Amino acid sequence: MRHLSIILACILLYSCGDPVTKEDLTFLDGYWEIKQVKFPNGDTKTYEINATVDYIEVTGTKGYRKKVQPLIDGSFETSDDAEYFSISERDGSFFMVYKSAMADWEEEIKSIAETELRLVNEEQITYIYERFQPITLE
């Protein structure tokens, strides 16, 4: 019974987290590395090492996201491919809304801070990112 009480308390605390604010959106800019994906059925996939990271840049309510490959010298290799999005606010939540010739989709920004980003897509799959830290060789 004690374990059940602890689990319920954790769920309550997690669900009552601070909502994302407009000011928080400034944290989107930069390099993000996927760390974990949580599926609606409870399964998770953890990423220990990534060959690419996501670069996100936002100006006002418009932005883009692209995959980049970190290089040993601290620079990045990239292509001109990018996914453009707009940020939309609905019912107190913020969404990254993508529209392209291939597909339209959106991701809710569930939480964002300087070092962690959580996005949830329309299939209720949660993507957990950490701020990318380049490996430095001395």
N, C-alpha and C positions, 0 to 999 in steps of 0.2 A: 504494500500500500504506500509505503514511504517513497519508493521509486516512482510510482504513478504520480504522486503529488509533485515530485521534482520535475518530471517530464511535462506535466501540465503547466507548471510555473514557467518553465523555459519557453514553451509554446506561446503562452500569454505575453511574456516579455518580448519575444521576437515579433509577434504580430502587432504589438503596440509601439513599434519603433517609430522614430521621428519620420514624418513624411518628407519627401523630397521637396525642396523649395526652389524657387527660381534662381536664388543666389548659388545653390548647390550645383547648378548646371555648369558653372565655370570649371568644375573638376573634370568635366568630360574631355577637355582638350588634353592630348598627349598620347602616350604609348601604353597600351593595355595588353596584358598576357592572360589568355584563358587558363583558369586553374581547375574549374570543375563545372560539370553540367549535371543538373538534377532533373530527372524525368518525372512526369506526373504519377507513374506507377511506383515511385520510390527508389528506382534504380539511380545510381550515380556513375559518372565517368570522371576520373581524375586525370589531369594532364601534368606530368612531372617535368617534361621538357617539350618546348615548342620551337619549331623551325621558323615560324612566323609570329608576328604580333600585330595587333590592330592599332592603327594610328587614327585618332579621331580629332577633327578640328571643327569648331563651331564659331560662327559669327552671327550674333543675334539669335534668330530662330532657325537658321539654315546651317547645314554642315555637311561633312562628308566623312566617310570611313574607308580606309584602305588597308590591305595586308602589306606588311613590309617584312623584310628578312634582315635581322640584325647581323652585322659583320664583326669580326674580331677587333677591328680598329675603332669600333664605336659608331661607325656610320651605318646606314641602312640601304639595302637594295630594294627598289620598288619598281612598279610599272605605273602606267598612267591610268590603270583601272581604279575606279572609285565608286562607292555606293553613296549617292546623295540622299539626304534626308532633311526633313523639317521637324522641328520640335513643336508638339501640340500639347496643350493642357486641357484635360477633361476631368471633371469631378474630383479635382484636387490631386490628380496624378499627371505625370508628364510622360509623353510617348515620343519615341523616335519613329517617324513615319517615312517609309521608303516607297518611292514610286519609280519604276524603271520600265523599259520596253519589255522586259522578261516577266516581271512580277511586281505586285504591290504587297507590302506587309508592314507590320509595326511591332515595336518592342516597347514594353512599359519599363521605365526606369524605376525599379523597386527601391533601390538604395544607391547612394553615391557618396563617397568621401574621397579624401585625398589619395588613399591607397587601395580602395576597393570599389568595384562597380558590379551591381546585380541587375540583369535585364531578364524580362520574362516575355516570351513570344506568344503568339495567338494560340499555340498548342499547349500553353502552360509549361513549357520547358524553361528552366531557369539557368542562365549563364552567369557564372561567377568569374570575374576578372580581378587581377591584381595589377597595380601600377608596375610597368616593366622596369626592371633594374638591370642594366647591361652588366655583363661579366667583364671584369677588368683583370687583365693579366699584367703582372709586374715583373 
